Amino acid sequence: MFERLKKSVGSLIDAISKTELKGEKLDSLIWDFKLILLENDVALPVVDQICEDAKKKLQGITVGRLDDKRQIVKEALSETLYGILKTDTKVNILDIVSKKRLAKEPCIITFLGVNGSGKTTTIGKIARFLLDNGFSVVLASGDTYRAGSIEQLEGHGKRLGIRVIRHNYGADAAAVAFDAISHARTNGINAVLVDTAGRMQTNRNLMEEIQKIVRVTKPDLVIFVGDALTGNDAVEQAEEFNKHVKIDATILTKVDADAKGGAAISITYITKKPTIFLGTGQSYEDLTPFDPDFLVGKILD
């Protein structure tokens, strides 16, 4: 995970720790840092912010004769990266579902993203996560376009022992979600997880459809599912979805295979919404709560 970025940043830390932290020498090293981040798919606005903050922290640092300069540089970069990954809002799925259960209402969570991002698999993982924490779940098969999508979600439902509400292919996705919510209310089910058709953020008609789904279902959470391996594309997708429907959080998939790490660093900063989980494999257990300290530690280890 993030091996390429970790190696590049490690080399940079070694270089910085062997030079004077001011003037042209520092400018040159910050420029190298900028190139490293860009090569690892960190979005340009994020690169600029990281480098500006890093330069301010490093410029003119006084290092004692017995101080570990490398450790001082690492701490400065750690603070910079952590600042990029923080958000003003926190999203805790268990807390939100608990509050809705106390109000005797189902918690509605809508998932969106482009084709191939791992959205349906992620829904299965979140369903398992909620079941393991004592909540009841129903799935809404709102992807009525992609061949096999309904059967894929039904496969998760069968393995997890939960109901999947479905219509035929070509049906109105908002109607499917509405029926699932009605079923949850009638049967006292705690959470409705709504699948939606994968769509490119540039497809106006499909973006209007997701707006309709959100308008009809009034979800408690809208979660963008992004593929870490697509780097800057995932960041641009999250930004566009956020413009159209106001996402509440991100789940980043395939992080276990991501040597670069650019998407993981960039999405939170660009959307100003938290990343809440990382997908690290295909099994239901391969879902890791996102922790900025963990990510920064991985990169600077």
ZAVOFI-602388 format. One record per residue (C-alpha): residue number from 1; residue in three letters; z negated, x, y. Coordinates in steps of 0.02 Angstrom, whole numbers. Each point is the difference from the previous one (the first is absolute). Layout:
<sites>
  pos  code      zz      xx      yy
  NUM   ALA       Z       X       Y
...
</sites>
This chain:
<sites>
  pos  code      zz      xx      yy
    1   MET       0       0       0
    2   PHE      57      71     169
    3   GLU      22     172     -79
    4   ARG     143      53     115
    5   LEU     -92     -51     158
    6   LYS    -162      79     -60
    7   LYS      86     166     -36
    8   SER      90       1     168
    9   VAL    -157     -41      99
   10   GLY     -99     130     -98
   11   SER     126     134      49
   12   LEU     -11     -55     181
   13   ILE    -190       8      -1
   14   ASP       9     177     -65
   15   ALA     123      47     138
   16   ILE    -104     -81     138
   17   SER    -160      82     -61
   18   LYS      81     172      19
   19   THR      59     -19     179
   20   GLU     -69     -28     175
   21   LEU     -24    -185      38
   22   LYS      81      -4     172
   23   GLY     162      24      94
   24   GLU     170      22     -79
   25   LYS     -71      48    -169
   26   LEU     -88    -167     -18
   27   ASP     153     -94      67
   28   SER     107      83    -133
   29   LEU    -120     -49    -138
   30   ILE     -12    -179      63
   31   TRP     190      -8      -2
   32   ASP      -2      58    -181
   33   PHE    -129    -135     -37
   34   LYS     114    -130      78
   35   LEU     146      54    -111
   36   ILE    -111      -6    -154
   37   LEU     -53    -178      37
   38   LEU     178     -57      35
   39   GLU      62      80    -161
   40   ASN    -133     -99     -93
   41   ASP      59    -167      70
   42   VAL    -136     -25     130
   43   ALA      70    -115     135
   44   LEU      45      87     164
   45   PRO    -123     -95     112
   46   VAL    -138      44    -124
   47   VAL      55     183      -4
   48   ASP      -7      10     189
   49   GLN    -174     -76       5
   50   ILE     -67     113    -139
   51   CYS      70     157      81
   52   GLU     -64     -46     174
   53   ASP    -175     -34     -68
   54   ALA       1     156    -108
   55   LYS      52     111     146
   56   LYS    -139     -69     110
   57   LYS    -130      32    -136
   58   LEU      62     175     -43
   59   GLN      39      66     174
   60   GLY    -124     127      56
   61   ILE    -122     -23    -145
   62   THR    -127     139       7
   63   VAL     -29      75    -171
   64   GLY    -153     106     -31
   65   ARG      14     167     -90
   66   LEU     -79     -70    -158
   67   ASP      79    -174       9
   68   ASP     127     -58    -128
   69   LYS     153     -29     109
   70   ARG      96     -84    -139
   71   GLN    -139    -129     -22
   72   ILE      -4     -32     187
   73   VAL     188     -33       0
   74   LYS     -16    -115    -151
   75   GLU    -137    -101      85
   76   ALA     107     -19     158
   77   LEU     150     -62    -101
   78   SER    -113    -114    -103
   79   GLU     -64     -86     158
   80   THR     178     -20      62
   81   LEU      65     -78    -161
   82   TYR    -152    -112     -18
   83   GLY      28     -65     176
   84   ILE     178     -49     -47
   85   LEU     -58     -94    -156
   86   LYS    -138    -102      83
   87   THR      26    -178      60
   88   ASP    -104    -116     106
   89   THR       9    -137    -133
   90   LYS     -68       6    -177
   91   VAL      64    -107    -143
   92   ASN    -108     -31    -153
   93   ILE      83    -120    -122
   94   LEU    -161     -37     -94
   95   ASP     -92     -47     159
   96   ILE     141    -114      57
   97   VAL      13     -89    -168
   98   SER    -190     -18      -7
   99   LYS      -5     -83     172
  100   LYS     137    -122     -49
  101   ARG     -90     -41    -162
  102   LEU    -158     -41      97
  103   ALA     105    -116     107
  104   LYS      69     -79    -162
  105   GLU     177      49      47
  106   PRO     123     115     -91
  107   CYS      42     166      79
  108   ILE     188      13      24
  109   ILE      76     174     -10
  110   THR     187      21      29
  111   PHE      88     159     -55
  112   LEU     163      60      75
  113   GLY     113     152      -3
  114   VAL     174      59     -49
  115   ASN      75      -3    -175
  116   GLY     -65     136    -114
  117   SER    -161      35      94
  118   GLY    -110     -54    -146
  119   LYS     -56    -162      82
  120   THR     -11    -108    -156
  121   THR     -92     135     -98
  122   THR    -120      20     146
  123   ILE     -35    -188      -3
  124   GLY     -49      19    -183
  125   LYS    -117     143      46
  126   ILE     -83     -98     140
  127   ALA     -19    -150    -116
  128   ARG     -88     111    -127
  129   PHE    -108      74     138
  130   LEU     -56    -174      55
  131   LEU     -30     -58    -179
  132   ASP    -106     153     -34
  133   ASN    -106     -46     151
  134   GLY     -33    -177     -59
  135   PHE     132     -98      94
  136   SER     126    -125     -71
  137   VAL     184      26      41
  138   VAL     165     -93      -4
  139   LEU     170      81      30
  140   ALA     142     -79     100
  141   SER     175      54     -53
  142   GLY      81      -4     171
  143   ASP     138     123     -45
  144   THR     130    -130     -49
  145   TYR     149     117      30
  146   ARG     -12     156    -107
  147   ALA      52     -27    -181
  148   GLY    -150      23    -114
  149   SER    -129      -2     140
  150   ILE     -82    -162     -58
  151   GLU     -10      62    -179
  152   GLN     -72     165      60
  153   LEU    -140     -88      93
  154   GLU     -29    -117    -148
  155   GLY     -19     155    -109
  156   HIS    -143      57     111
  157   GLY     -75    -174      -5
  158   LYS       6      -3    -190
  159   ARG     -79     172     -19
  160   LEU    -136     -42     126
  161   GLY     -30    -176     -64
  162   ILE      37     -87     166
  163   ARG     116    -140      54
  164   VAL     166      32      86
  165   ILE      73    -139     109
  166   ARG     190       6      -4
  167   HIS     155     -99      44
  168   ASN     180      33     -53
  169   TYR     102     143      72
  170   GLY      72     -44     169
  171   ALA    -147    -113      43
  172   ASP     -88       3     168
  173   ALA    -126     143      -9
  174   ALA    -115     -84     127
  175   ALA      -8    -155    -111
  176   VAL     -52     107    -149
  177   ALA    -139      79     102
  178   PHE     -55    -171      65
  179   ASP     -12     -68    -179
  180   ALA    -102     152     -54
  181   ILE    -122     -28     144
  182   SER     -16    -185     -45
  183   HIS     -33      48    -182
  184   ALA    -135     123      57
  185   ARG     -86    -130     109
  186   THR       3    -131    -137
  187   ASN     -69     119    -131
  188   GLY    -123     100     103
  189   ILE      96     164     -19
  190   ASN     -57     138     118
  191   ALA     161      94      39
  192   VAL     186     -37      10
  193   LEU     112     154     -10
  194   VAL     173     -41      67
  195   ASP     149     104     -57
  196   THR     154      -1     113
  197   ALA     179      58     -20
  198   GLY      28     182      40
  199   ARG     102      10     158
  200   MET      70     133     114
  201   GLN     -83      -2     169
  202   THR     174     -12      80
  203   ASN      45    -164     -89
  204   ARG     -29    -132     133
  205   ASN      12    -152    -115
  206   LEU    -125      68    -125
  207   MET    -118      54     139
  208   GLU       8    -178      68
  209   GLU     -43     -63    -175
  210   ILE    -156     108     -10
  211   GLN     -49     -65     172
  212   LYS      15    -177     -72
  213   ILE    -108      45    -151
  214   VAL    -135      70     114
  215   ARG      11    -150     115
  216   VAL     -16    -124    -145
  217   THR    -136      89     -99
  218   LYS    -103      69     146
  219   PRO     -58     149    -106
  220   ASP    -168      84      24
  221   LEU      84     166     -33
  222   VAL     180      60      14
  223   ILE      20     163     -96
  224   PHE     150     116      15
  225   VAL      39      95    -161
  226   GLY      90     164      34
  227   ASP      73     133    -114
  228   ALA     -73     171      45
  229   LEU     153      88     -71
  230   THR     113     -75     133
  231   GLY     -93      94     137
  232   ASN      58     -48     174
  233   ASP      93    -152     -67
  234   ALA    -167     -76     -55
  235   VAL     -70      31     174
  236   GLU     150     -85      84
  237   GLN     -13    -146    -121
  238   ALA    -185     -25      36
  239   GLU      33       6     186
  240   GLU     138    -132     -10
  241   PHE     -98    -117    -114
  242   ASN    -147      16     118
  243   LYS     109     -53     146
  244   HIS      59    -156     -92
  245   VAL    -158     -63     -87
  246   LYS    -147     109      54
  247   ILE     -58      86    -157
  248   ASP    -187      23     -24
  249   ALA       1     150    -116
  250   THR     108     115    -107
  251   ILE      -4      48    -183
  252   LEU      98     159     -35
  253   THR      73      19    -175
  254   LYS      61     148    -105
  255   VAL    -117     118      91
  256   ASP     -30      97    -161
  257   ALA     182      59       6
  258   ASP       4      35     188
  259   ALA       3     188      35
  260   LYS      28     -24     186
  261   GLY    -128    -126      61
  262   GLY      89     -47     161
  263   ALA      -8    -188     -26
  264   ALA    -185       4     -40
  265   ILE     -35      91     163
  266   SER     119    -101     109
  267   ILE     -12    -185     -46
  268   THR    -177     -28      63
  269   TYR      35      84     166
  270   ILE     165     -92      30
  271   THR     -61    -175     -48
  272   LYS    -180      20      62
  273   LYS     -48     -93    -161
  274   PRO    -101      79    -141
  275   THR      67      61    -165
  276   ILE    -119     -76    -126
  277   PHE      60      60    -172
  278   LEU     108     135     -76
  279   GLY      99     -36    -157
  280   THR     -10     150    -116
  281   GLY      85     -60    -160
  282   GLN      62    -151     -98
  283   SER    -159     -63     -82
  284   TYR    -116    -127      79
  285   GLU    -134     133      24
  286   ASP     116     111     102
  287   LEU     -55     -70     167
  288   THR    -106     112     111
  289   PRO     -91     -62     156
  290   PHE      71      96     147
  291   ASP    -120     123      79
  292   PRO      55     109     148
  293   ASP    -125     133     -54
  294   PHE      81       7    -172
  295   LEU     175      17      73
  296   VAL     -49     133     126
  297   GLY     -93      93    -136
  298   LYS     154      -4    -113
  299   ILE     109      74     137
  300   LEU    -122     133      59
  301   ASP     -75      44    -170
</sites>
